[in-house]
Amino acid sequence: MALVCVSDYEKKASEILPKTPWDYYRSGAGAELTLKLNESAYKRIRIRPRVLIDVSKRNTKCNLLGIDLNAPILIAPTAMQKMAHFDGEMATAKAAGNFNTIYTMSTLSTCSIEEVENAAPGTNKFYQLYIYKDRELTKNLICRAEKAGFKALVLTVDAPIFGQRRSDVRNKFELPSHLRLANFTDEKLFVQSAGGSGISEYVSAQFDATLNWNDVQWLVNFSKLPVILKGIMTYEDASLALKTGCKGIIVSNHGARQLDTVPATIEVLPEIVKAVGSQIPVMVDGGIRNGTDVFKALALGAKAIFVGRPILYGLAVNGEKGVESILNILRDELDSAMALAGITNISEINKSFIVHESNFCVSKL
């Protein structure tokens, strides 16, 4: 069967991957209400197409933080990618370079910073950062990312602990014995279960749960790289983020893997955009599975979107080429949506092109 959309790759990946890594990649926190909301919220938004407009020439290119991109479709940080494919993060980074987008490398990577840079030296790369209790270790990670030519730090701010991921607890998740967290040494190399979810146990032991706004300010001052905050979900926190001097916000609920029953990211995107205006770019992740989802996010004010799970599905199915296929599918679907909505350039997409389904209730007709 030809794989022509993200859901095709998801189905194929579910058939290829062993249960434990599949559950790790697929699952959300708690009863997975927010996991479902992240996708279903996009379905409640309708596109309002304009017609009789010359759309014979269209442009999906954009610029983010001074970086020219093929489309506003970026790769989100996802951990331990060698569970999906033996080339892991190196394949994903290479695919990002081929497509001309940005690859975001997870702290919890199964390839090292240096391995990824050597494999994909021409790729624009961000480094996703967790703050460890060992602050010198954290500084070392930052300096290595700077030296390797990464373009920004993406600080994840919604993970003082990891959420209750029931599948990982049931499976007693741990990193397969032949794999390691490649950026570390000693005990930080391993993700092993002591009876529950090994990744949650690792995070509780290693991550700094005292992280606060003063630490964000420290990071902005310490690093030579622009800092983007990932995990902002409220107007109040977006307003505080501006005061730290960060250079961007990613509206994110961690792929619905932290606190269950929080809103879908697309639902809170407008209030974050309202909080920061045009001062810094606002981006969004979570639940994006179609080019029309990308269109809707841009219409609500996002400058770009990030995809995570779909990238893992492509990686599992066909390595570097699979990741590149996912990116091309989303870009082609976005291009098609633009043409059929009467738009020739990404910059023309705005909220006049969308409407929420609630506006079509019978009482309003």
C-alpha positions in Angstrom: 0.0 0.0 0.0 1.3 3.5 -0.9 1.8 5.6 2.2 0.3 8.9 1.2 -0.7 10.6 4.5 0.5 10.8 8.1 -2.1 8.3 9.3 -0.7 5.7 6.9 2.7 6.0 8.4 1.3 5.8 11.9 -0.5 2.5 11.1 2.7 1.1 9.5 4.8 2.2 12.4 2.4 0.5 14.8 2.9 -2.8 12.9 6.8 -2.5 12.9 7.7 -1.3 16.4 7.7 -3.6 19.4 5.0 -2.9 22.0 7.1 -1.1 24.6 8.7 1.6 22.4 5.5 2.0 20.4 3.6 2.6 23.7 6.3 5.1 24.7 6.0 7.1 21.5 2.2 6.9 21.2 0.9 7.3 24.7 -0.2 10.3 26.7 -0.6 11.0 30.4 -3.5 9.8 32.6 -6.7 8.8 30.8 -5.3 10.5 27.6 -8.1 13.0 27.3 -5.7 15.8 26.2 -4.0 13.4 23.8 -7.3 13.0 22.0 -8.1 16.8 22.3 -4.9 17.8 20.7 -6.1 16.2 17.4 -9.9 16.6 17.7 -9.7 20.4 18.5 -8.3 20.9 14.9 -11.4 19.1 13.5 -13.7 21.7 15.2 -12.1 24.5 13.2 -13.5 25.1 9.7 -11.6 26.8 6.8 -13.4 29.6 5.0 -12.1 29.5 1.4 -12.1 32.4 -1.0 -12.6 31.7 -4.8 -11.8 33.3 -8.1 -8.3 34.2 -7.1 -5.2 33.5 -9.2 -3.3 30.9 -7.2 -1.2 29.5 -10.0 2.0 30.6 -8.1 2.2 29.8 -4.4 4.9 30.2 -1.8 5.2 28.2 1.5 8.6 29.6 2.4 9.1 31.6 5.6 11.8 33.0 7.9 12.1 32.2 11.6 14.7 33.9 13.8 16.6 34.9 10.7 16.6 31.4 9.2 15.0 30.9 5.8 12.9 27.7 5.7 11.1 25.7 3.0 7.9 25.8 5.0 6.8 26.7 8.6 6.9 23.0 9.5 9.7 22.2 12.0 10.8 19.0 13.8 10.0 18.9 17.5 12.3 17.2 20.0 11.5 13.6 20.6 13.6 11.4 22.8 15.5 8.1 22.2 15.0 7.9 18.4 17.2 4.8 18.0 14.3 2.8 19.4 12.5 3.7 16.1 15.5 3.2 13.7 19.1 2.4 14.1 20.3 5.7 12.6 18.1 7.6 15.1 18.6 11.3 15.5 21.2 11.4 12.8 18.7 10.3 10.2 16.1 12.8 11.4 18.6 15.7 11.3 19.7 14.7 7.8 16.1 14.7 6.6 15.5 18.1 8.1 18.5 19.4 6.1 17.2 17.8 2.9 13.9 19.5 3.4 15.4 22.8 4.6 13.7 23.0 8.0 14.9 23.1 11.6 15.6 19.9 13.5 15.3 20.1 17.3 17.5 17.6 19.2 16.3 16.2 22.5 18.4 16.2 25.6 17.4 12.6 26.0 18.9 11.6 22.6 20.5 8.3 21.7 23.0 10.1 19.4 25.3 12.7 20.8 25.4 16.4 19.9 28.7 15.8 18.1 27.4 12.8 16.2 24.4 14.7 14.9 26.5 17.7 13.9 28.9 15.4 12.0 26.1 13.6 10.3 24.1 16.7 9.3 26.5 19.7 9.3 24.3 21.7 6.9 21.1 21.3 8.9 19.7 24.2 11.0 19.5 22.7 14.5 18.0 23.8 17.8 18.9 22.0 21.1 16.1 21.2 23.5 17.3 21.5 27.1 16.3 20.1 30.4 17.9 21.6 33.5 19.7 18.9 35.5 20.3 19.1 39.3 23.9 19.0 38.3 24.1 22.6 37.0 27.7 22.1 35.7 26.4 19.2 33.5 23.7 21.5 32.2 26.3 24.2 31.4 28.4 21.6 29.6 25.5 20.6 27.4 24.9 24.2 26.5 28.5 24.9 25.6 28.6 21.7 23.5 25.5 22.8 21.5 27.1 26.3 21.0 30.3 24.8 19.8 28.5 22.4 17.4 26.7 25.3 15.7 23.2 24.9 17.0 21.1 28.0 16.4 18.9 28.2 19.5 18.1 26.5 22.9 14.6 25.2 23.4 14.1 25.1 27.2 11.3 22.7 28.2 9.5 24.4 31.1 6.6 22.0 31.8 8.5 19.0 33.2 9.6 19.4 36.9 8.6 15.7 37.0 7.2 13.5 34.2 3.5 12.9 33.9 1.7 9.7 34.8 2.1 7.7 31.6 0.3 4.5 32.4 1.5 2.5 29.5 5.1 3.1 30.5 4.3 2.0 34.1 2.6 -1.1 32.9 5.5 -2.0 30.6 8.1 -1.0 33.2 9.6 1.0 30.4 13.4 1.2 30.1 15.8 2.0 27.3 16.8 -1.3 25.5 20.1 -2.6 26.8 22.0 -1.9 23.6 21.1 1.8 23.7 22.3 4.7 25.8 21.6 8.4 26.3 24.5 9.5 24.3 25.2 12.9 25.7 26.1 11.6 29.1 28.4 9.4 31.1 28.1 7.2 34.2 24.6 6.6 35.6 23.1 9.3 33.4 23.7 7.0 30.4 21.0 4.6 31.4 17.2 4.5 31.6 16.3 1.5 33.7 13.2 0.5 35.5 13.2 0.0 39.3 9.7 -1.3 39.1 7.7 1.4 37.3 8.4 3.7 34.4 12.2 3.9 34.0 12.0 7.3 32.3 9.9 8.8 35.1 12.4 7.4 37.6 15.3 8.9 35.6 13.7 12.3 35.5 12.9 12.3 39.2 16.5 11.5 40.0 18.2 13.9 37.5 16.0 16.9 36.6 15.8 20.0 38.8 12.3 20.3 40.1 13.1 23.7 41.7 13.3 25.3 38.2 11.7 28.8 38.2 11.7 32.1 36.3 15.0 33.1 37.9 16.6 30.0 36.2 15.2 31.1 32.8 16.8 34.5 33.3 20.1 32.7 34.2 19.9 30.7 31.0 19.2 33.7 28.9 22.2 35.5 30.4 24.5 32.5 30.3 24.1 31.2 26.8 25.2 32.8 23.6 22.2 31.3 21.8 18.7 32.7 21.7 16.4 30.9 24.2 12.9 29.6 23.2 10.5 28.5 26.0 8.6 25.3 25.2 5.5 24.4 27.3 3.8 27.8 27.7 0.0 27.3 28.0 -1.4 30.5 29.6 -1.5 34.3 29.0 0.1 34.8 32.4 3.1 32.7 31.7 3.5 34.1 28.2 3.6 37.6 29.7 6.3 36.5 32.2 8.3 34.9 29.4 8.6 38.2 27.6 10.3 39.8 30.7 13.0 37.1 30.7 14.3 38.2 27.2 13.5 34.8 25.6 13.3 35.0 21.8 10.3 32.8 21.2 7.5 30.6 22.7 6.3 27.2 21.8 2.8 26.6 22.9 3.0 23.0 24.0 1.4 20.5 26.4 4.3 18.1 25.9 2.3 16.1 23.4 -0.3 15.5 26.1 2.3 13.6 28.1 2.4 15.7 31.3 -0.8 16.9 32.9 -3.9 15.3 31.5 -7.2 17.3 31.0 -5.3 20.5 30.1 -6.6 22.2 26.9 -5.4 21.3 23.4 -2.6 23.6 22.3 -4.6 25.0 19.4 -7.3 26.1 21.9 -4.9 28.2 23.9 -2.8 29.5 21.0 -4.8 32.7 20.5 -4.3 33.9 24.1 -0.6 33.3 23.9 -0.5 35.3 20.7 -2.5 38.1 22.3 -0.1 38.2 25.3 3.1 38.7 23.3 1.8 40.4 20.1 4.5 40.7 17.5 7.3 41.1 20.0 8.5 37.5 19.7 7.4 34.6 17.5 4.8 32.2 18.8 5.0 28.6 17.6 2.8 25.5 18.5 3.0 21.8 18.6 0.6 18.9 19.5 -1.9 17.1 17.4 -0.9 18.3 13.9 -1.5 15.5 11.5 -2.5 17.2 8.3 -1.6 20.2 6.2 -5.0 21.8 7.0 -3.9 21.6 10.7 -0.8 23.7 9.8 -3.0 26.1 7.9 -5.3 26.6 10.9 -2.4 27.1 13.4 -1.0 29.8 11.1 -4.4 31.4 10.8 -4.6 31.7 14.6 -1.2 33.5 14.8 1.5 30.8 15.0 4.6 31.7 13.0 5.5 28.0 12.6 4.4 24.6 13.9 6.4 21.6 15.3 5.6 17.9 14.6 6.9 15.1 16.8 5.1 11.8 16.6 4.6 11.9 12.8 8.4 12.3 12.5 8.9 9.2 14.6 6.4 7.3 12.5 8.3 8.2 9.3 11.6 7.3 11.0 10.4 3.9 12.1 9.0 3.1 8.6 11.9 4.3 6.4 14.6 6.1 8.3 15.8 9.4 6.8 13.6 9.0 3.7 10.6 8.3 5.9 11.1 11.5 7.9 11.5 13.5 4.7 8.3 11.9 3.3 6.4 13.1 6.4 7.7 16.7 5.9 6.8 16.6 2.2 3.3 15.3 2.9 2.6 18.1 5.3 4.1 20.7 3.1 2.2 19.5 0.0 -1.1 19.4 2.0 -0.5 22.9 3.2 0.2 24.1 -0.3 -3.0 22.4 -1.5 -5.0 24.0 1.3 -3.6 27.4 0.4 -4.5 27.1 -3.3 -8.1 25.9 -2.5 -8.6 28.7 0.1 -7.4 31.4 -2.3 -4.0 32.1 -0.8 -0.7 32.5 -2.7 1.7 33.2 0.2 2.1 32.0 3.8 1.9 35.6 5.0 -1.6 36.0 3.7 -3.0 33.3 6.1 -5.0 35.0 8.9 -8.0 34.3 11.1 -10.5 35.5 8.5 -9.9 32.2 6.8 -11.2 30.1 9.7 -14.3 29.8 11.9 -15.1 27.5 14.8 -17.8 25.0 14.4 -19.7 26.5 17.3 -20.6 29.4 15.0 -22.7 27.0 13.0 -25.1 25.8 15.7 -28.8 25.7 14.6 -29.8 28.6 16.9 -27.6 30.9 14.9 -29.0 30.0 11.5 
